Amino acid sequence: MLETSVRLLRLLSLLQARPDWSGAELADRLGVTTRTVRNDVERLRILGYEIHSTTGTAGGYRLGAGKALPPLILDDEEAVAVAVSLHAAAGGTVTGIEETSLRALTKLRQLLPSRLRGRIDALREATVSVPGRVPTVDAGTLAVIAAAVRDRERLRFDYRGHDGEESVRTVEPHRLVHTGRRWYLLAWDDERGDWRTFRADRVRPRTPNGPRFAPRPLPDGDAAAHVLRGAGSAALRYPARVRLHAPLEVIAERLTPAAGLLRAADGADGADGEGGEGGCLLETGADSLHDLAAFLGSLDVPFTVLDPPELRALLRTLATRYAEAAGPASG
């Protein structure tokens, strides 16, 4: 029979591995009697673990959430996954968690066996973070928005638009969407009577929240696609619709989901006259027309801008400027 301390750790590991266990299953895994399992469960409760138990033929044990965070037992792959996530969070897009993530990563690294510590150190040494201009979001703001989504409470907040204009909005929050670079709130705007997408870094919540609401279905049922498409949204100053003259599968390999909504072209968007068979449509956008033009040029495929007209005008200007810079063709 295993020593009590070792057995308790194994019991805790089993309880963390899946939601429900019968006493007989735990006893079989540990090689002890069900009475010993009951005694060990009581020991874990004394140590601060909240373990729920039920009696009868369908009875068993379930690990619950206690008032404080007790020690966790992670297997090798789980420990590496947590360490990688903390490393990414330390340089992420949420304000205020960088230092906390580094402290947690330091504590975890000290407890890792050398074989795992080497994997984490190799990742850290081989990884270079590229500094960007993406604004970060206050962690408290995300928590307030998430709670309003969960509790289905109307959310009131001050919002700064892309033009710098301030407004007070009252919305029914539906989902938080993270594109990898930015956080967005998808919500039903009562005043405008339509779905709107708000950049979370421009939101300043007002408390308390408003009354509860009955959630309404999204038109297409997909919050992420709705945000990426920017339908009815003021999140991006220049939403754009572009026909890319290349197969969908080729473009899909070059773009991340944050780039926009990519889909196969159909006849309604000029599939027959604007690029031929195999083209695709990209619904994207940016706060700068020059950034948008540079992004489309970086795809290295022919394209046609369907919207907005301002982007078409800029491309004509750039085409003239580049042609003059290249000089006359030789020969």
Buried (B, 14 or more C-beta within 10 A) or exposed (E): EEEEEEBBBBBBBBBBEEEBBBBEBBBEBBEBEBEBBBEBBEBBEEEEBBBEEEEEEEEBBBBEEEEEEBEEBBEEEEBBEBBBBBBEBBBBBBBEBBEEBBEBBEEBBEEBEEEBBEBBBEEBEEEEEEEEEEBBBBEEBBEBBBBBBEEBBBBBBEBBBEEEEEEEBBBBBBBBBBBEEBBBBBBBBBEEEEBBBBBBBBBEBBEEBBEEBEEEEBEEEEBBBBBBBBBBBBBBBBBBBBBBBBBBEEBEEBBEEEBBBBBEBEEEBBBEEBBEEBBBBBBBBBEEBEEBBEBBEEBEBEBBBBBBEEBEEBBEEBEEEEEEEEEEEEE
